[in-house]
């Protein structure tokens, strides 16, 4: 008599994973804050498409119904909210995004230690990409600079903690200094970018003047304004 073989039960595996998310911090009146979101979308309609969004509600006092209405307003603009911060989970509707905790900001504070005169600073880490970055690719390197020996295609994205160097055409999105490094810069041999950003400040393709497009250029932060100048 054949014995019945019981199928082996598969063990479910749970793994943690970290992602970079945009944090929205609404202010009162909410209608004015939504107006700023609409102005950003008018300049670049797909700016927040497919991006993880966290809603920090610590600066506003909204009921559960008000939070649900705000989330619905954002979703109608194509913005999906991953989670909430700055609010107590008790009393919230079950259909709302979960309340998150333990998130860390991108700004890194560094303590300067006294050094000897002879000491040389350690070299900054960098990432060298010898191939072009193609459309749809997303390269993230938060520890330092990114250098691309080729071009960055339309729809591609480069995210760096330091500066970004592109030895070809920059057609996609370049975000430098995401760790609070306002001294970071973006260099490229030909600028046709969809978006450039430094330390959270950004300019879209519509903001880049026609006189600069298709030229060698550098982008740098002057206060809270991104300047784009020819690369001599």
C-alpha positions in Angstrom: 0.0 0.0 0.0 1.4 3.3 -1.1 1.9 5.8 1.7 0.5 9.3 1.2 3.3 11.9 0.9 2.3 15.1 2.7 3.4 18.3 0.8 6.1 20.2 2.6 4.8 23.5 4.0 6.6 26.5 2.7 7.9 28.9 5.3 6.9 32.5 4.8 9.9 34.9 4.9 9.6 38.5 6.0 12.3 40.9 5.1 12.9 44.5 5.8 13.8 47.0 3.1 14.5 50.8 3.1 13.3 53.3 0.5 13.7 57.0 0.0 10.3 58.7 0.3 9.2 62.3 -0.2 7.7 63.8 2.9 4.8 66.2 2.5 4.2 68.7 5.4 0.8 70.4 4.9 0.1 73.8 6.5 -3.0 75.7 7.1 -5.1 76.7 5.3 -5.0 73.3 3.4 -6.4 74.9 0.3 -3.4 77.1 -0.1 -1.0 74.2 0.5 -2.9 72.2 -2.2 -2.5 75.2 -4.5 1.3 74.9 -4.2 1.0 71.2 -5.1 -1.0 72.1 -8.1 1.5 74.8 -9.2 4.3 72.1 -9.0 2.2 69.6 -11.0 1.4 72.3 -13.6 5.2 72.7 -14.2 5.9 69.0 -14.2 2.8 66.8 -14.3 4.6 63.5 -13.6 6.9 64.9 -10.9 5.4 62.8 -8.1 4.2 59.8 -10.2 5.2 56.5 -8.7 7.0 58.2 -5.8 6.5 56.9 -2.2 4.9 59.8 -0.3 4.7 60.2 3.5 2.2 62.8 4.9 3.6 64.6 8.0 0.6 66.0 9.8 2.4 67.4 12.9 1.8 71.0 11.8 -2.0 70.7 11.3 -4.9 69.6 13.5 -7.2 67.5 11.3 -9.9 65.0 12.3 -9.9 61.5 10.9 -12.5 62.7 8.3 -10.3 65.7 7.4 -7.2 63.4 6.9 -9.3 61.1 4.7 -10.4 64.1 2.6 -6.8 65.3 2.3 -5.6 61.9 1.2 -8.4 61.7 -1.3 -7.5 65.1 -2.7 -3.9 64.0 -3.2 -5.0 60.8 -4.9 -7.2 62.7 -7.3 -3.9 64.5 -8.3 -2.2 61.2 -8.9 -0.3 61.2 -5.6 -0.5 58.0 -3.6 0.2 58.3 0.2 2.3 55.5 1.6 1.9 56.4 5.3 1.2 59.1 7.9 3.4 60.7 10.4 2.8 63.2 13.3 -0.6 61.8 14.2 -1.9 59.3 16.8 -3.2 56.1 15.3 -6.1 55.9 17.7 -9.4 57.1 16.2 -8.3 57.0 12.6 -10.4 55.2 10.0 -9.3 51.8 9.0 -9.1 52.8 5.3 -6.4 55.4 5.9 -2.7 54.7 5.2 -0.8 53.3 8.3 0.9 55.6 10.8 4.7 55.2 10.5 7.3 55.8 13.1 11.1 55.7 13.2 11.7 57.4 9.9 15.0 59.3 9.5 15.5 62.5 7.6 18.1 62.7 4.9 20.0 65.6 6.5 23.2 64.2 8.1 24.8 66.1 10.9 28.6 65.8 11.1 30.7 66.6 14.1 34.1 68.1 13.2 36.9 66.5 15.2 40.2 68.4 15.7 42.8 67.0 13.3 46.6 67.3 13.1 48.1 69.6 10.5 49.6 66.6 8.6 46.3 64.7 8.5 44.8 64.3 5.0 41.0 64.0 4.8 39.8 60.6 3.7 38.7 60.5 0.1 34.9 60.9 -0.4 33.2 57.8 -1.7 32.0 58.0 -5.3 30.1 55.8 -7.8 31.4 55.6 -11.4 29.0 54.4 -14.1 30.8 53.5 -17.3 27.6 52.8 -19.2 24.7 55.1 -20.1 21.8 55.3 -17.8 18.8 54.3 -19.8 15.2 55.4 -19.7 13.4 53.9 -16.7 16.6 53.2 -14.7 17.0 54.8 -11.2 20.5 55.1 -9.7 20.7 56.0 -6.0 24.0 56.6 -4.2 23.6 58.6 -1.0 27.2 58.3 0.2 28.9 60.7 -2.3 29.3 61.8 -5.9 28.0 59.9 -9.0 29.9 60.1 -12.3 28.3 58.9 -15.5 30.7 58.5 -18.5 27.8 58.3 -20.9 24.4 60.0 -21.1 21.3 59.9 -18.9 18.2 59.0 -20.9 14.8 60.6 -20.7 12.8 59.1 -17.9 15.9 58.0 -16.0 16.8 59.3 -12.6 20.1 59.9 -10.8 20.0 60.5 -7.0 23.3 61.4 -5.2 24.3 62.5 -1.7 27.1 64.6 -3.4 27.5 66.1 -6.8 26.5 64.6 -10.2 28.9 64.5 -13.2 27.5 63.5 -16.6 30.0 63.3 -19.4 27.2 63.1 -22.0 23.7 64.5 -22.4 21.5 64.8 -19.3 17.9 64.2 -20.4 16.4 62.6 -17.3 16.2 63.8 -13.7 19.3 64.6 -11.5 18.9 65.1 -7.8 22.2 66.0 -6.0 23.0 66.8 -2.3 20.0 64.9 -1.0 21.7 64.5 2.4 21.5 68.2 3.0 24.6 69.0 1.0 23.8 72.5 -0.4 27.4 72.7 -1.9 26.7 69.8 -4.3 26.6 70.6 -8.0 25.4 69.0 -11.2 27.6 69.0 -14.3 26.8 67.8 -17.8 28.1 68.2 -21.3 24.7 68.9 -22.7 21.6 69.8 -20.6 18.2 68.7 -21.7 17.1 67.7 -18.2 13.5 67.0 -17.2 14.4 68.1 -13.7 17.5 69.2 -11.7 17.5 69.4 -7.9 20.0 70.2 -5.2 19.3 69.8 -1.5 15.6 69.6 -2.1 15.3 72.7 -4.3 14.5 72.0 -8.0 13.9 73.3 -11.4 11.9 71.6 -14.1 12.5 71.6 -17.9 10.2 74.6 -18.2 12.3 76.6 -15.8 15.5 76.0 -17.8 16.0 78.8 -20.4 16.3 77.9 -24.0 19.6 79.7 -24.1 21.1 77.1 -21.8 19.5 74.0 -23.3 21.7 71.6 -25.3 24.8 73.3 -23.9 27.5 72.2 -21.4 26.3 73.5 -18.1 26.5 73.3 -14.3 23.8 73.7 -11.8 24.4 75.1 -8.3 22.5 76.4 -5.3 22.4 80.1 -4.5 20.5 80.4 -1.3 17.2 78.7 -2.2 17.5 79.3 -5.9 19.1 76.9 -8.4 21.4 78.7 -10.9 22.3 77.1 -14.2 25.3 78.6 -15.9 27.5 77.6 -18.9 30.3 75.1 -18.2 33.5 76.8 -19.4 
